[in-house]
Amino acid sequence: MNLTPPIVQRLRVDEDAERRALIAALRAPAASISPKYFYDASGCALFAAICELPEYYPTRTERAIFDAYRDDIAQVIGTGTQLVDLGAGDCRKAADWFAALRPARYIGVDIAAQALGDALAALATEHPTVDVSGIVADFTQGLDLDADLDRRAATFFYPGSSIGNFPHTAAREFLAGIARQCARLPGSGLLIGVDTKKDARRLVAAYDDAQGVTAAFNRNVLRHVNRIAPADFDADAFVHRATWDEDEGRIRMWLEAAREVKVDIDGAPRRFAAGERIHTEDSYKYTPSQFEAMLRAAGFTKMTLWQDPARDFAVFHAR
């Protein structure tokens, strides 16, 4: 029993280098902001609200697939594995699997140390027989858990279609890293959620809801940037845009200047012409066959697929 879960700090951040990269991206002719800056406290709250919107189908559809096929999925995975929760957040999605998978260990991996610590403490209290621990890391920069896992099989859990935020090459490299981890521990596998391609109007609506919550989420990144750069963006001077790129199979999010705007960025002016855009996020979508091909290219050889009746979302187990 472990009611004060240990947390290993693996996050190595050069804050000055990060700030310089942010400033350079803002000053570039094609300005951009990394989506990692979405998630200050306000951004996290807004994203939680997005997940409950009628237009934003991925969260509820993935949940419905898990609920409908939980026993089948558990049979494929097996019980007693080490459950590695990538992007653990509040740990609730993984906790829903404890009864079915009966994990021997739970390892939550997240970049936000304080939030992870609070979530793990609550999880350990609710499940005192499970060995609960955490790792603070940016796993998108590489995943090496050799020092953290024992020799038992591991289940890597990556729900929520977050794989769509990686460009194709980076997604394949990330999946290949997990495949290498699985190969070292026989019986291991990956359980992952993937958003599928569908009607462009539905895709755009999911990222540009009628209530304007996603717009508020997108503009909030400017307030976060103001504190870090520092800068003096007027968030209300920018309009949220979401577009579908058919050729690349991705949603693109932007902040578009509603008028000419002069912004002070770390002591130097940057002018944005009316209509000029700042790119903030891409979200790639896949047909099931496309994602299966990516899993195979990453080194997985056996895949099982579950989908909702409308085929709006896909859940894969790969080993």
C-alpha positions, 0 to 999 in steps of 0.5 A: 500500500502506497498512499504517498506515491513516489514521483520521479522527476525526469523533466529537463527544461532550459527555460531561457532556451524555451523562451527564446524559441517562443519569441523567435516563433512569434517574430517569424514571418509565419508566426506560430505558438507551440500547442504546449502553451495552451495548458496554463490553469485557464487553458486546462479548464477550458479544454475540460469544457471543450471535451463536454461540448456537443460538437466535440465527439472524440471524448464521449465516443472513445468513452463509449467504445471503452464501455461497450468493449471493455471486457473484450479489450481486457481479454486481449490485454490480459490482467496484472500488467504494469499500466503506463498512463501517458499524459495521465492528467487527472488519472481518471481514464486509466482508473476506469480500467483498474477493475477490468485489467487489475494492474499490478502497478500504475505509472502515471507520466505527465509534464505537470508535476503538481497536478500529477502529484495531486492526482496520484495521491487521490488514486492511491487512496482509492486503490490502496492495493495497487502500486502507484507511482509517477514520472514527470517528463515530456514523453513527446521528446522520447520515451525510455522507461527501462529504469522504471519498469520491472520485467512484467508485461506493460500496457502503454495507455494513450487515449484521447486521440493525442497522437493526432497532434504529432506530424506523421514522421514524429508520430511514427517515431513516437510509436516506434519508441513504445514498440521498442519498450514493448519488445523488451517486455514480452506480452506488452502492448499499446492501447491508443485512441485515434480520431478518424477522417470524416465529413469536413464540416463535422471536423471543423465544428469540433474545433470551432463550436457554436458556444465559442469555448474553443475560440476562448481556449485558442485566444487564451494562449496569447495571455499565457504567452504574455506572461512568458515572453513577455509580450502585450498581445490583446487576445480580443484583437485576434479571431479563432479560425479552424480549417480542414486540410484535405491533402494532409488530413489535418485540422489546423487552428489559427489566431487571425488578426481582426485588424492591424495589431502592434505587439511588443514581444520581449521589448521589440515591436512586431506588427500583424497585418489585418488577416495575418495568422498565428498557427497554434495547432494541427490535429491529424486524422486517420482512416483505420487502415492508415493508422494500422499501417503506421503501427506496422511501420513503427514495429508492431505486428499484431493489431486489434481494432474497436470502433463505434457504430458510426466509425467516428473514432478508433481504439487500437491495441497493438503489440 
